């Protein structure tokens, strides 16, 4: 029996990172012939997404701001879903509108709006804690992107474990794989939004300790500036170092080259619902350091070096081990891709389709 699924993809930003990557890659990987997949997308992204998602019927939405998109989602979207005669609606970014005519699935990405509100903008904390609880309450089934996210959804957002499925994110192994790219100057790499939750100041402090010991590596910070970026700028100024380079946003191809050429990838996040850059770096064979206590530890297993968050000395020591111990670095280069092979977008899509079918059966 064909299952018609409608997905609200209007929250995807023009420059896709994080949840935007999740939504795009999920839709791209659905290959079940018995799923008739429809997605609402922003008009500005229609042409690009049409080339990426040839099996998805796209419906353009002309929202121009977050406020108008929210209004559209709450008022117009349920009517559009009804007109499409959907069997299941999927809200892939926390939200489910009222008045849907069919069962629904919502994806819960990150509990840190509840557990670490100080690392987020206040308006976002107020918005996402409210809509996440409401979305979970309205949804027929809930997807959490990690066991850590699942615990947060249950403990903080009111999810019923009986209606909750863990579906891990993936990585495009055809593109994210080891390669022979090398740069003139060796460097340590960070990839992610430049925001307080990623705790880049701790990385800068750790790097400053290594610089004082005479390492020749640059520190490359790759990502868009976000709320709270001033803390990072202050940390750079405080370090006095001229060997810290910010790239801003880079394309996927540029990012893959950066992973492949880096001596080490460091992701010092305070807490993450998943931590996609860790998986990407592992897939590219980059020796990786990340933090304990949230999803990156769960995703990485024994394929990385783990340190407690917010510990510059521990982070500095871990990076130094990679730089100073070639056998350890080579072992991590082997372990990373092997671990990453178990995280595919095809698996994400197949398991998500099963959740859609369970939701439809629970009508």
C-alpha positions in Angstrom: 0.0 0.0 0.0 1.4 3.4 -1.0 2.0 5.7 1.9 1.8 9.5 1.2 4.1 11.4 3.5 4.2 15.2 3.7 7.3 16.8 5.2 7.7 20.5 6.3 11.2 21.4 5.1 10.7 25.1 5.3 13.0 25.4 8.3 16.0 24.4 6.1 18.3 27.5 5.9 19.8 28.5 2.5 23.2 27.4 3.8 22.5 23.9 5.1 24.1 22.9 8.4 22.9 20.7 11.2 19.2 20.0 11.0 19.2 21.3 7.5 21.6 18.6 6.4 19.5 16.0 8.3 16.3 17.0 6.4 17.9 17.2 3.0 19.8 13.9 3.3 16.8 12.1 4.8 14.6 13.1 1.9 17.3 12.3 -0.6 17.8 8.8 0.8 14.2 7.6 0.8 14.0 5.0 -1.9 10.9 3.0 -0.9 8.7 2.7 -4.0 5.6 2.5 -1.8 6.3 6.0 -0.3 4.8 9.0 -2.1 6.9 11.7 -0.6 6.0 15.4 -0.7 7.9 18.3 0.9 7.1 22.0 1.5 10.2 24.1 0.8 11.1 27.7 0.6 10.7 29.3 -2.8 14.3 30.5 -2.8 15.6 26.9 -2.5 13.2 25.2 -4.9 15.6 25.0 -7.9 18.5 23.6 -5.9 16.4 21.1 -3.9 14.7 19.9 -7.1 18.1 18.8 -8.4 19.0 17.1 -5.1 15.6 15.5 -4.5 14.3 14.2 -7.8 12.0 11.6 -6.1 10.3 14.2 -3.9 7.3 16.3 -5.0 8.2 19.8 -3.9 5.7 22.5 -3.0 7.0 26.1 -2.8 6.3 28.3 0.1 6.9 32.1 -0.1 7.7 32.9 3.6 10.3 35.6 3.9 11.0 35.6 7.7 10.9 33.3 10.7 7.7 35.0 11.9 5.9 34.5 8.6 7.1 30.9 8.3 5.8 30.2 11.8 2.4 31.8 10.9 2.2 29.8 7.7 3.1 26.5 9.5 0.4 27.0 12.1 -2.4 28.3 9.9 -2.0 27.4 6.3 0.1 24.2 6.5 -2.7 22.0 8.0 -5.0 23.0 5.2 -2.3 22.1 2.6 -1.7 18.8 4.2 -5.4 18.1 4.1 -5.6 19.0 0.4 -2.7 16.6 -0.3 -4.6 13.8 1.5 -1.5 12.8 3.4 -1.3 9.6 5.4 1.4 11.0 7.6 2.9 14.4 8.3 6.5 14.7 9.5 7.8 17.8 11.3 11.6 17.3 11.1 12.5 20.2 13.3 10.6 20.0 16.6 7.3 21.4 15.5 3.8 20.0 14.7 0.9 22.3 13.9 -2.5 22.0 15.4 -5.4 20.7 13.4 -3.6 18.1 11.2 -6.0 15.7 9.5 -3.6 12.7 9.8 -1.1 11.0 12.1 2.2 12.8 12.6 5.9 12.3 13.4 8.2 14.9 14.9 12.0 14.8 15.2 13.6 15.9 18.4 17.2 16.9 17.8 18.7 18.5 20.9 17.8 18.7 24.6 20.3 21.5 25.4 17.6 24.2 25.1 16.3 22.5 28.3 19.5 21.3 30.0 21.9 24.1 29.0 19.8 27.2 28.3 22.8 29.5 29.1 24.5 28.5 25.8 21.5 29.5 23.7 19.9 32.8 22.8 17.1 33.5 25.2 14.4 33.9 22.5 15.4 30.6 21.0 15.2 28.9 24.4 11.7 30.3 25.0 10.6 29.3 21.5 12.2 25.8 21.2 11.3 24.6 24.7 7.7 25.5 24.1 7.3 24.1 20.6 9.3 21.0 21.4 6.9 20.1 24.2 3.9 20.9 22.1 5.2 19.0 19.1 5.9 15.9 21.2 2.4 16.2 22.8 0.7 16.4 19.4 2.8 13.8 17.5 1.7 10.2 17.0 5.4 9.2 17.2 8.6 10.9 18.1 12.1 10.4 16.5 15.1 11.2 18.6 18.5 11.4 16.7 20.5 9.8 19.5 20.0 8.0 22.8 21.1 11.2 24.5 18.4 13.1 22.6 15.9 10.4 23.6 16.7 10.8 27.3 16.3 14.6 26.9 13.0 14.2 25.1 11.6 11.9 27.9 13.0 13.8 30.9 12.5 17.4 29.8 9.9 17.5 26.9 7.4 14.9 28.1 7.9 12.2 25.5 6.3 8.8 26.1 9.1 6.2 25.6 6.5 3.8 24.1 5.9 6.4 21.3 9.6 7.2 20.7 12.1 5.8 18.2 15.9 6.5 18.0 16.9 7.0 14.4 20.6 8.0 14.2 21.8 10.5 11.6 24.2 9.5 8.9 27.0 10.6 6.6 27.4 10.5 2.8 30.2 7.9 2.5 30.6 8.5 -1.2 31.9 12.0 -0.5 33.1 11.9 3.1 36.0 9.5 2.9 39.8 9.6 3.3 41.7 11.3 0.5 45.2 12.6 -0.3 44.7 16.3 0.1 47.5 18.1 2.0 48.3 21.7 2.8 51.5 23.7 3.1 50.9 24.7 6.7 49.8 21.9 9.2 46.6 22.8 11.1 44.1 21.8 13.8 40.5 22.0 12.6 37.2 22.9 14.1 33.9 22.8 12.1 30.6 24.0 13.4 28.6 27.1 14.2 30.6 29.7 16.1 28.3 29.8 19.1 28.7 29.3 22.9 27.5 25.7 22.9 30.5 24.6 20.8 32.9 26.1 23.4 35.5 27.3 21.0 37.1 29.5 23.6 38.2 26.4 25.5 39.7 25.1 22.2 41.5 28.5 21.8 42.9 28.3 25.3 44.1 24.7 24.7 45.7 25.8 21.4 47.4 28.6 23.2 49.0 26.1 25.6 50.2 24.1 22.6 51.5 27.3 20.9 53.5 28.1 24.0 55.1 24.7 23.7 56.2 25.5 20.2 53.8 23.7 17.8 53.9 24.9 14.2 50.2 24.2 13.5 47.6 26.8 12.7 44.1 26.6 14.3 41.4 26.8 11.6 37.8 27.6 12.7 35.4 26.7 10.0 31.8 27.8 10.4 29.3 30.6 10.3 29.3 33.2 13.2 26.2 32.9 15.4 24.8 34.4 18.5 27.6 34.7 21.1 30.4 34.8 18.6 31.9 37.7 20.6 33.1 35.2 23.2 35.2 33.6 20.5 36.5 36.9 19.2 37.5 37.9 22.8 39.3 34.5 23.3 41.3 35.1 20.0 42.2 38.6 21.1 43.2 37.3 24.6 45.5 34.6 23.1 47.5 37.2 21.1 48.1 34.5 18.4 48.2 35.3 14.7 47.9 31.7 13.7 44.1 31.4 14.3 42.2 31.5 11.0 38.5 31.8 10.5 37.1 30.6 7.1 33.4 31.5 7.5 31.0 29.2 5.6 32.5 26.7 3.2 31.0 24.4 0.7 30.8 20.6 1.3 33.7 20.0 -1.1 35.9 22.6 0.7 34.9 21.2 4.0 35.9 17.7 3.0 39.3 18.9 1.8 39.7 20.6 5.2 38.9 17.4 7.0 41.3 15.4 4.9 44.3 17.7 5.3 43.9 18.4 9.0 46.4 17.0 11.5 43.5 16.7 14.0 39.9 17.6 14.2 38.7 19.0 17.6 35.0 19.3 18.6 34.9 20.6 22.2 31.1 21.0 22.5 29.6 21.4 25.9 26.7 19.1 24.8 25.2 17.9 21.5 22.0 16.1 20.4 24.1 14.4 17.7 27.3 16.2 16.6 27.4 15.6 12.8 30.9 17.2 12.3 32.4 14.4 14.5 30.9 11.8 12.2 32.1 13.6 9.1 35.6 14.0 10.4 35.7 10.3 11.3 34.5 9.3 7.8 37.3 11.4 6.3 39.9 9.6 8.5 40.8 12.7 10.5 42.2 11.9 14.0 39.5 13.4 16.3 39.1 14.7 19.8 35.7 15.4 21.2 33.9 15.6 24.5 32.2 13.2 26.9 28.7 13.3 28.4 26.4 13.7 25.3 25.9 12.4 21.8 29.4 12.8 20.4 30.7 10.2 22.9 27.8 7.9 21.9 28.5 8.3 18.2 32.3 8.1 18.2 32.8 5.1 20.5 36.5 4.2 20.7 37.3 5.8 17.3 38.3 9.2 18.9 40.0 10.6 21.9 37.4 11.7 24.5 37.9 14.5 27.1 35.5 16.1 29.6 34.0 19.3 28.3 35.3 22.7 29.4 38.8 21.4 30.3 41.5 23.3 28.4 44.4 21.3 29.9 42.8 18.0 29.1 41.9 19.1 25.6 45.5 20.4 25.0 46.9 17.1 26.2 44.7 15.1 23.9 45.6 17.2 20.8 49.3 16.9 21.7 49.0 13.1 21.8 47.7 13.1 18.2 50.4 15.4 17.0 53.2 13.7 18.9 52.3 10.0 18.6 52.2 8.9 14.9 51.0 5.4 15.8 48.0 6.8 17.7 47.2 9.1 14.9 47.3 6.3 12.4 45.2 4.1 14.6 42.5 6.8 14.8 42.7 7.3 11.0 41.8 3.6 10.6 39.2 3.5 13.4 37.3 6.6 12.2 36.2 5.4 8.8 35.4 1.9 10.1 33.1 3.4 12.8 31.5 5.9 10.3 30.5 3.0 7.9 27.8 2.1 10.3 26.1 5.5 10.0 24.5 5.9 6.6 21.7 8.1 5.4 20.2 5.1 3.8 19.8 3.5 7.2 18.4 6.7 8.6 15.8 6.8 5.7 14.8 3.2 6.0 14.3 3.4 9.8 12.4 6.7 9.3 10.0 5.1 6.8 9.3 2.4 9.4 8.4 5.1 11.9 6.1 6.6 9.3 4.4 3.3 8.8 4.0 2.8 12.6 2.5 6.3 12.8 0.0 5.5 10.0 -0.9 2.2 11.6 -1.6 4.1 14.8 -4.2 6.3 13.2 
